[in-house]
Amino acid sequence: MCHLIPFIFDKIHKQYFSSHFLFQVKIKLPNTNPSEIKIDIQEMILDLRTPDKKLLITLPHPVECNSAKAFYILETETLEVTTTLKRELDFINFF
């Protein structure tokens, strides 16, 4: 049975080099075994599941799914997911 757990997460934008922007989500997952975390990232969706928790986040911008990396920090029981934003090269964003 899955329970609705109040997740705590932060969304962070970072500039990487000159033309790449990263999108990072930090998710608190107390009392979670890292090997039981399943995560699926699509262009506009982050879907996270454990045996007793579910989280579905609609991302504010499209992301490059293949660039995603996730790290679980045991000391803080936090999962950090980082991916590259999918953005058009244009005058407003890059010049």
C-alpha positions, 0 to 999 in steps of 0.5 A, a space after each residue: 500500500 502506498 501512502 501520500 507522504 508530504 515530500 520536501 523538494 527544491 527546484 534549482 536552476 544552474 548555469 553550466 559552462 556558457 550555453 547549458 543550463 542545468 535543472 536540479 531537484 532535491 528530494 528528501 526521502 527519509 527512511 528510504 533504502 537507495 536501492 529501492 528508488 525507481 526514477 523515470 525522467 521524461 521531457 516534462 515529468 519526473 516520476 519517483 517511486 519507492 515501495 511506500 512512496 510515490 512522487 510525480 513532478 511536472 517540470 517547469 521546462 523541457 529537459 534532456 532525458 539522457 543527461 539525467 544523473 541522480 545521487 542519494 546522499 545518505 547523511 541528509 537522506 536526500 536524492 539529488 537529480 540533475 539534468 540539462 534543460 532543453 532550450 533553443 539557442 536564441 538571442 534572449 537566452 544566450 546573448 
